[in-house]
Amino acid sequence: MSEHNINLHQTVKCVRLYFNTLDYRTSHFHRDIEVMWALEDDLEVQVGNDRCTVREGEMVLMNSEQPHEIKATGKSCTLLGIQISPDLVAEDVPEFEHIHFDQYFVNSLPQEIYKDIEQTLLDVTWQYLTQPAFYEFFCRSQIRLFLYTLLSYLPYRVLTEEQSQIQKNQNARLKRLIQFVNMNYQNNIRLSDFAEREGRSLSHISHFVQSAMHQSFREYVDLVRYSAACKMMATGRYKMLDICMECGFSDYRYFSKAFVSRTGVTPEVYGKKLLERVGNETMFKHSIHSSERFYTPEQSMELVKKYREKYR
């Protein structure tokens, strides 16, 4: 779905923190500002019209309502994600929901300030997970200071009401497009049918898809079909031919090609590897829009200890 929220163990109002080992998450958007800190290995992020590589140790910021797509560049990337609702500072900075940061890299801040941010975020995550007395007050106050630092050092602009409305209208169409694909990827899906629903020409909608998702409609549908096939494989209950037909591939050759091009191996080989992986990861999530592993609060505490050592 287009509006993507991580609902795992949220313990503080307006703030959500989570560890995640991610392969990919398709284009999505949400009202929250999101910061991702690549702790282990690299990420490739498509944010707005920019595609950037987030190296291990770097942080990237995604603006409120800004569509973004994330994927690992090689091995799965372990990251710390922070989603912050504009409501956290709405009383003091009512325009915050319309603020658009033009610099996505948090690590572009002066080095000493960036090192302080690293330690602060790990301290906040520890409090968030362990929940000692007054932890909510601590977490909210530290995240507010974090936002103050971003506003003090990163270039930004305040979108006009017209600009914000244009973004909302585009996101609403993107959401309808994603829902259309979700409902029809198993069949002979055509972009012309969506264009007709929207009352727009095929060329107009084709341009919209390329602009909003930075890939063609066919490429996006192929990705959803591939992801749906992975989801079915992860259960271990289906034959490959059944997965091929259920996920909308026109024939087995097309199905096999989709896996070889993305993974370098056939569906049969990848399916075996995937079952081994799922068996070892109790919170492994494979949907038609993402492949990622989330962690329990206990596992997350161990990760805080690990990365405190690595980034001190």
Secondary structure per residue as TSV (DSSP state, phi and psi in degrees):
chain	resnum	aa	ss	phi	psi
A	1	M	-	360.0	162.6
A	2	S	-	-79.3	-38.0
A	3	E	B	-89.2	109.9
A	4	H	-	-114.1	113.0
A	5	N	-	-120.8	138.6
A	6	I	-	-92.8	112.5
A	7	N	-	-99.4	13.8
A	8	L	T	-75.9	127.9
A	9	H	T	31.6	58.2
A	10	Q	-	-77.7	125.9
A	11	T	-	-123.1	-6.1
A	12	V	B	-128.9	129.1
A	13	K	T	-59.9	132.9
A	14	C	T	75.5	-0.6
A	15	V	E	-133.6	133.4
A	16	R	E	-133.3	124.4
A	17	L	E	-120.7	144.7
A	18	Y	E	-158.7	147.6
A	19	F	E	-94.5	145.9
A	20	N	E	-153.2	134.7
A	21	T	E	-107.0	112.5
A	22	L	E	-116.5	138.6
A	23	D	E	-97.5	-49.5
A	24	Y	E	-164.3	156.2
A	25	R	E	-141.5	123.4
A	26	T	E	-70.2	172.9
A	27	S	E	-55.6	131.5
A	28	H	E	-156.8	171.3
A	29	F	B	-151.0	163.3
A	30	H	-	-160.7	164.1
A	31	R	S	-69.4	-30.4
A	32	D	S	-68.3	146.2
A	33	I	E	-75.7	140.5
A	34	E	E	-127.1	135.9
A	35	V	E	-119.6	131.5
A	36	M	E	-119.1	128.0
A	37	W	E	-109.3	111.9
A	38	A	E	-76.2	105.3
A	39	L	E	-88.3	-32.5
A	40	E	E	-143.6	113.2
A	41	D	S	75.3	-178.4
A	42	D	-	-108.1	161.2
A	43	L	E	-123.5	150.0
A	44	E	E	-113.8	125.8
A	45	V	E	-123.6	128.1
A	46	Q	E	-99.5	110.1
A	47	V	E	-129.3	120.9
A	48	G	T	61.5	-132.2
A	49	N	T	-95.4	7.1
A	50	D	E	-107.7	134.9
A	51	R	E	-110.2	122.8
A	52	C	E	-136.1	153.4
A	53	T	E	-99.9	126.5
A	54	V	E	-101.1	108.5
A	55	R	-	-75.9	158.0
A	56	E	T	-51.5	129.0
A	57	G	T	95.6	-11.5
A	58	E	-	-94.6	160.7
A	59	M	E	-122.9	141.3
A	60	V	E	-124.9	146.6
A	61	L	E	-116.3	134.9
A	62	M	E	-115.6	129.7
A	63	N	-	-72.7	161.9
A	64	S	T	-57.7	132.1
A	65	E	T	64.6	17.2
A	66	Q	-	-97.1	114.6
A	67	P	-	-58.2	139.1
A	68	H	E	-150.6	148.7
A	69	E	E	-125.3	140.7
A	70	I	E	-131.9	138.9
A	71	K	E	-154.0	152.7
A	72	A	E	-72.3	150.0
A	73	T	S	-87.2	-21.7
A	74	G	S	-151.7	-97.6
A	75	K	S	-69.8	158.2
A	76	S	-	-55.5	141.6
A	77	C	E	-101.9	125.8
A	78	T	E	-90.6	128.2
A	79	L	E	-136.7	160.0
A	80	L	E	-106.2	122.4
A	81	G	E	-106.1	139.8
A	82	I	E	-129.0	117.5
A	83	Q	E	-107.9	126.4
A	84	I	E	-124.0	119.9
A	85	S	-	-73.9	138.3
A	86	P	G	-57.9	-20.5
A	87	D	G	-62.7	-21.2
A	88	L	G	-59.8	-33.1
A	89	V	G	-122.9	16.1
A	90	A	T	-59.6	-35.7
A	91	E	T	-68.6	-38.7
A	92	D	T	-90.8	-32.5
A	93	V	-	-130.6	75.0
A	94	P	G	-60.8	-23.5
A	95	E	G	-84.3	1.5
A	96	F	G	-59.4	-35.1
A	97	E	G	-61.5	-23.5
A	98	H	G	-102.4	5.4
A	99	I	E	-78.1	133.7
A	100	H	E	-123.0	110.9
A	101	F	E	-75.2	132.3
A	102	D	S	-92.9	-12.2
A	103	Q	-	-110.8	119.4
A	104	Y	-	-87.0	-22.1
A	105	F	B	-90.0	112.1
A	106	V	G	-66.6	-31.0
A	107	N	G	-71.3	1.3
A	108	S	G	-77.9	-8.9
A	109	L	S	-64.9	160.9
A	110	P	-	-52.0	142.6
A	111	Q	H	-55.8	-43.1
A	112	E	H	-66.7	-33.8
A	113	I	H	-72.2	-39.5
A	114	Y	H	-64.2	-39.4
A	115	K	H	-63.5	-38.3
A	116	D	H	-63.3	-39.1
A	117	I	H	-63.7	-43.4
A	118	E	H	-54.2	-51.0
A	119	Q	H	-66.6	-38.2
A	120	T	H	-61.5	-44.9
A	121	L	H	-66.2	-35.9
A	122	L	H	-69.4	-37.9
A	123	D	H	-64.5	-43.1
A	124	V	H	-63.1	-43.4
A	125	T	H	-62.5	-39.8
A	126	W	H	-63.1	-46.1
A	127	Q	H	-63.7	-41.4
A	128	Y	H	-58.2	-38.3
A	129	L	H	-84.3	-40.0
A	130	T	H	-87.6	-23.5
A	131	Q	-	55.7	55.8
A	132	P	-	-73.3	180.0
A	133	A	T	-58.0	133.3
A	134	F	T	66.9	21.9
A	135	Y	H	-63.8	-34.5
A	136	E	H	-63.5	-43.0
A	137	F	H	-60.7	-44.3
A	138	F	H	-62.2	-50.0
A	139	C	H	-62.6	-46.9
A	140	R	H	-65.6	-41.3
A	141	S	H	-67.2	-40.2
A	142	Q	H	-68.7	-38.4
A	143	I	H	-69.3	-35.5
A	144	R	H	-62.2	-42.3
A	145	L	H	-64.3	-36.6
A	146	F	H	-60.6	-45.8
A	147	L	H	-63.9	-39.0
A	148	Y	H	-60.0	-40.5
A	149	T	H	-64.4	-42.8
A	150	L	H	-60.6	-44.1
A	151	L	H	-66.5	-29.0
A	152	S	H	-77.8	-27.6
A	153	Y	H	-117.7	-27.6
A	154	L	S	-95.3	140.4
A	155	P	-	-67.7	139.4
A	156	Y	E	-151.1	166.7
A	157	R	E	-139.1	156.3
A	158	V	E	-99.8	118.3
A	159	L	-	-68.1	143.4
A	160	T	-	-73.2	167.1
A	161	E	H	-59.6	-37.8
A	162	E	H	-65.1	-44.7
A	163	Q	H	-63.4	-40.9
A	164	S	H	-64.9	-38.7
A	165	Q	H	-68.4	-39.0
A	166	I	H	-60.0	-43.9
A	167	Q	H	-62.1	-42.3
A	168	K	H	-64.6	-40.2
A	169	N	H	-65.0	-41.3
A	170	Q	H	-65.3	-41.0
A	171	N	H	-66.0	-37.2
A	172	A	H	-63.0	-41.1
A	173	R	H	-67.4	-40.7
A	174	L	H	-61.1	-41.6
A	175	K	H	-62.0	-42.4
A	176	R	H	-64.5	-38.5
A	177	L	H	-63.4	-45.9
A	178	I	H	-63.3	-41.1
A	179	Q	H	-64.3	-38.8
A	180	F	H	-60.9	-44.2
A	181	V	H	-67.2	-42.3
A	182	N	H	-55.7	-39.2
A	183	M	H	-81.3	-18.5
A	184	N	H	-129.1	0.5
A	185	Y	T	-63.4	-22.2
A	186	Q	T	-75.9	-11.5
A	187	N	S	-113.3	-172.4
A	188	N	-	-80.2	81.0
A	189	I	-	-79.9	141.3
A	190	R	-	-131.7	136.3
A	191	L	H	-65.6	-29.5
A	192	S	H	-60.8	-32.0
A	193	D	H	-67.6	-39.8
A	194	F	H	-67.9	-40.6
A	195	A	H	-59.4	-41.0
A	196	E	H	-63.8	-41.3
A	197	R	H	-60.7	-38.4
A	198	E	H	-81.4	-10.0
A	199	G	T	70.1	31.8
A	200	R	-	-126.5	162.8
A	201	S	-	-73.1	159.3
A	202	L	H	-62.7	-40.6
A	203	S	H	-65.2	-37.2
A	204	H	H	-63.7	-46.9
A	205	I	H	-69.9	-35.6
A	206	S	H	-62.1	-42.1
A	207	H	H	-65.4	-39.0
A	208	F	H	-61.5	-45.6
A	209	V	H	-60.4	-46.8
A	210	Q	H	-62.9	-39.5
A	211	S	H	-71.3	-42.0
A	212	A	H	-80.7	-34.7
A	213	M	H	-113.9	-7.9
A	214	H	S	57.6	36.6
A	215	Q	S	-162.7	163.6
A	216	S	-	-76.7	164.5
A	217	F	H	-59.8	-42.7
A	218	R	H	-63.6	-40.6
A	219	E	H	-63.2	-40.3
A	220	Y	H	-67.0	-43.9
A	221	V	H	-61.1	-42.2
A	222	D	H	-60.5	-39.5
A	223	L	H	-65.4	-42.5
A	224	V	H	-64.2	-41.4
A	225	R	H	-63.8	-42.7
A	226	Y	H	-60.4	-45.7
A	227	S	H	-64.6	-40.2
A	228	A	H	-63.5	-38.5
A	229	A	H	-64.4	-41.9
A	230	C	H	-61.0	-40.7
A	231	K	H	-61.2	-42.6
A	232	M	H	-68.4	-39.8
A	233	M	H	-60.3	-36.8
A	234	A	T	-64.0	-20.0
A	235	T	T	-80.0	-24.9
A	236	G	T	72.4	15.6
A	237	R	-	-106.5	-5.5
A	238	Y	S	-121.8	148.3
A	239	K	-	-77.0	153.0
A	240	M	H	-60.4	-40.2
A	241	L	H	-64.2	-38.5
A	242	D	H	-64.4	-40.1
A	243	I	H	-63.8	-43.4
A	244	C	H	-54.9	-50.4
A	245	M	H	-71.1	-40.5
A	246	E	H	-66.2	-30.1
A	247	C	T	-94.2	5.3
A	248	G	T	92.7	6.4
A	249	F	-	-71.7	137.7
A	250	S	S	-70.4	-29.5
A	251	D	S	-159.1	170.5
A	252	Y	H	-69.3	-30.3
A	253	R	H	-63.9	-43.0
A	254	Y	H	-63.3	-42.0
A	255	F	H	-61.0	-48.6
A	256	S	H	-64.5	-40.5
A	257	K	H	-62.3	-37.3
A	258	A	H	-61.4	-36.9
A	259	F	H	-79.3	-41.5
A	260	V	H	-62.5	-40.3
A	261	S	H	-68.7	-30.7
A	262	R	H	-94.2	-32.2
A	263	T	H	-118.1	-16.0
A	264	G	S	83.7	0.3
A	265	V	S	-134.8	166.1
A	266	T	-	-72.6	163.4
A	267	P	H	-56.7	-37.1
A	268	E	H	-63.2	-45.8
A	269	V	H	-67.7	-43.9
A	270	Y	H	-64.6	-38.6
A	271	G	H	-60.6	-40.6
A	272	K	H	-65.0	-43.3
A	273	K	H	-63.4	-39.2
A	274	L	H	-66.0	-40.6
A	275	L	H	-63.9	-39.6
A	276	E	H	-62.7	-40.3
A	277	R	H	-67.6	-46.1
A	278	V	H	-61.5	-38.1
A	279	G	H	-64.1	-25.9
A	280	N	H	-95.2	-8.1
A	281	E	-	-128.1	102.7
A	282	T	T	-68.7	-21.3
A	283	M	T	-115.7	25.5
A	284	F	E	-66.4	131.2
A	285	K	E	-121.5	122.5
A	286	H	E	-126.0	112.1
A	287	S	-	-121.7	-177.2
A	288	I	S	-76.6	0.7
A	289	H	S	-126.6	-3.3
A	290	S	E	-161.2	158.0
A	291	S	E	-134.9	110.8
A	292	E	E	-159.3	159.4
A	293	R	E	-121.5	123.1
A	294	F	E	-98.8	166.6
A	295	Y	-	-124.2	147.4
A	296	T	-	-68.7	163.2
A	297	P	H	-56.1	-38.6
A	298	E	H	-65.7	-44.6
A	299	Q	H	-64.0	-37.8
A	300	S	H	-64.4	-37.1
A	301	M	H	-61.7	-39.9
A	302	E	H	-65.2	-35.4
A	303	L	H	-68.3	-37.1
A	304	V	H	-58.7	-46.3
A	305	K	H	-60.0	-44.2
A	306	K	H	-61.0	-47.4
A	307	Y	H	-81.9	-18.4
A	308	R	H	-62.7	-41.1
A	309	E	H	-66.7	-42.1
A	310	K	H	-70.3	-36.4
A	311	Y	H	-110.6	14.4
A	312	R	-	-75.6	360.0
